């Protein structure tokens, strides 16, 4: 992490969770804020808000965002948020499924695993 990113992390750590979310959305609206999220702690609801924002639309080229939100929110909540965001078909759905499949091994129970597998099946059936 370069000095600029370290400075941003320090700023975010000094803020309340909701203010940090506002700052991230203002200064890093396109997803580059994911790297910063790896170094701060927020309330679950604020992670949900950021996940809805950062994970909307086309899938990310790398799995960093999916791993982060699965870790912070749990696989079940990540899948539910992704299920709320429409517009994935064809190669977008395939890329998202590709990123999510490795996360299945982190399912906390059989029900969470079934939900995630069902979501991936719906993605690839489109």
ZAVO-724082 format. One record per residue (C-alpha): residue number from 1; z, x, y. Coordinates in steps of 0.5 Angstrom, whole numbers, plus 500, padded with zeros to 3 digits. Example, Ala and Ser with C-alpha at 12.3 -4.5 7.8 and 13.67 -1.06 7.14 Angstrom:
<sites>
SITE|num|Z|X|Y
SITE|1|516|525|491
SITE|2|514|527|498
</sites>
This chain:
<sites>
SITE|num|Z|X|Y
SITE|1|500|500|500
SITE|2|498|503|507
SITE|3|502|503|513
SITE|4|499|497|516
SITE|5|501|493|510
SITE|6|508|496|509
SITE|7|509|493|517
SITE|8|507|486|515
SITE|9|512|486|509
SITE|10|517|488|513
SITE|11|515|483|518
SITE|12|515|478|513
SITE|13|522|480|510
SITE|14|525|479|516
SITE|15|523|471|517
SITE|16|525|465|514
SITE|17|521|463|508
SITE|18|517|457|512
SITE|19|516|462|518
SITE|20|513|467|513
SITE|21|508|462|510
SITE|22|506|460|517
SITE|23|505|467|519
SITE|24|501|469|512
SITE|25|496|463|513
SITE|26|495|465|521
SITE|27|494|472|519
SITE|28|491|472|512
SITE|29|488|465|511
SITE|30|483|468|506
SITE|31|487|470|500
SITE|32|488|478|502
SITE|33|495|476|503
SITE|34|496|475|496
SITE|35|498|483|496
SITE|36|503|481|501
SITE|37|506|476|497
SITE|38|507|481|491
SITE|39|513|484|495
SITE|40|517|478|498
SITE|41|521|472|496
SITE|42|519|465|498
SITE|43|522|458|496
SITE|44|518|455|491
SITE|45|515|450|495
SITE|46|513|455|500
SITE|47|509|458|494
SITE|48|506|452|492
SITE|49|504|451|499
SITE|50|500|458|499
SITE|51|498|457|492
SITE|52|494|450|494
SITE|53|491|454|500
SITE|54|489|460|497
SITE|55|487|457|490
SITE|56|483|452|493
SITE|57|475|453|492
SITE|58|471|458|488
SITE|59|475|462|483
SITE|60|478|469|485
SITE|61|474|475|483
SITE|62|480|478|480
SITE|63|486|475|477
SITE|64|491|478|481
SITE|65|493|471|485
SITE|66|493|467|478
SITE|67|498|472|475
SITE|68|502|472|482
SITE|69|503|464|482
SITE|70|504|464|475
SITE|71|510|469|475
SITE|72|513|465|481
SITE|73|511|458|480
SITE|74|511|458|472
SITE|75|504|457|468
SITE|76|505|449|468
SITE|77|506|449|476
SITE|78|500|453|477
SITE|79|495|449|472
SITE|80|497|443|476
SITE|81|496|446|482
SITE|82|489|448|480
SITE|83|488|441|477
SITE|84|489|438|484
SITE|85|483|442|487
SITE|86|476|440|485
SITE|87|469|443|485
SITE|88|469|447|479
SITE|89|463|447|475
SITE|90|459|452|471
SITE|91|460|459|472
SITE|92|466|458|477
SITE|93|469|454|471
SITE|94|468|460|466
SITE|95|471|465|471
SITE|96|477|461|472
SITE|97|478|460|465
SITE|98|477|467|464
SITE|99|483|469|468
SITE|100|487|464|466
SITE|101|487|465|458
SITE|102|491|471|458
SITE|103|496|468|462
SITE|104|497|463|456
SITE|105|501|468|452
SITE|106|507|467|458
SITE|107|507|460|456
SITE|108|515|458|456
SITE|109|514|453|451
SITE|110|509|449|446
SITE|111|508|444|451
SITE|112|506|448|457
SITE|113|502|452|452
SITE|114|498|445|450
SITE|115|498|443|458
SITE|116|494|450|460
SITE|117|490|450|454
SITE|118|488|443|455
SITE|119|486|445|462
SITE|120|482|450|460
SITE|121|478|446|455
SITE|122|477|441|461
SITE|123|474|447|465
SITE|124|469|449|460
SITE|125|467|443|458
SITE|126|464|441|465
</sites>
